[in-house]
Amino acid sequence: MNLELVTKEDLQTLRFQIVSDIKTLLDQRLRAGEGDMRGFRTKEVRQLLGCSAGKLKSLCTGGRIRTKKIGGTIYYNKDDVKRLLTSGFKNQERWKRYGWGGR
């Protein structure tokens, strides 16, 4: 029977390697155009779209805006919100201040 011992130094090296790999993957995602890991918060989306909480929930359950919950806070996908605004969902004067141009 062949036994291999794992030392504390081996575990420390493995830990550093895993952390380094995770950082590399996150950097690649950000550079690949997947953008910010977070999106808009509920208040920001409601102000941009000028909609009620119920309408916002309806847009999410209908699949028009993707959400992500991070630490108890719901974030709405920036690309989905931008797509809604550019398709004429609401007054575009509101989103000009975010530097997204206008038609």
N, C-alpha and C positions, 0 to 999 in steps of 0.2 A: 504494500500500500504506500502510495506516494503522497506525502503531506507537504503543503506549502504554507508557510507562515505569512500572515499579513501584518505589517508593522504600522505603527501610528504614522510614520513618514509616508508609507504607501497610501494610506487613506487621505492624508493631507494633499499629496500630489494629485490623487484622483479628484478630490474636491476642487482644487484649483483648475484642473483641466475641464471639469464640468461647467464651472462658472465661466471660464473663458469661452467655451463652446456656446453657451447660452447668449453671452454678450455678442458674439460674432453673428449668431442667427438673428438677433434683434436688430443689429446694425444693418444687416443685409435686407431685412424687411423694410426698414425705414428708407434705405437708399433705393429699393426697388419700386418706390412709389406707393407703397401701401399706406404711407402717411402716418399721422399721429395715431398712437395706440388708443387714444381717447378721442371722443367726438364732442358734440355739443351737449350741454346739460339741458334738462327739461325746460327751464325758464328761458334759456337762449332760443331754443327751437320754437317755443310758443310765441316769443316776441318776433322772431323772423317770419314765421308763417302767419302770425296773427290769428291763431286758432285756440280753441279751448282745450282743456286737458282731455276731455272725452274724444274730441276730433283727433288729437295726437295719438291717443291710445288706439283709435280706429285705424289710423295710418300704419301703426306698428303691427297690429294683429292682421291687417290686410297685406302685410309684406312690402309696403311701399317705403318704410324706413326700418332699417335694421338697428337693433339695440345691443348693448353690451353692458353688463352690470359688473362694476369693479368696486369692491369694498362697500357695497350698499348703495352706490350711486349709479344711476342709469345714464349711460352715454348713448347718444344717437349718432349714427354714422354720418359724417360730414358730407360724403359724396352723395348719399341719398337725399339729404336735405337740399344740397345744391341742385341736384337734378329736379327736385320738386319745384324749386324756385325758378329755375331756368325754363321749366315747362309752363310757367305762367300760373303757378298755384296761388300766388299772392302778389301784392304790390311789390314791385322790384326795387322801389326806392329804399326799402329796408335793407336789402342785401348789398347795395352799392357801397355802403360804409365798410363792408368786409373785404372790399377789393376784388369782388368777383365780376366787375364790369356791369354791363347791362345791354339791353337790345336797343 
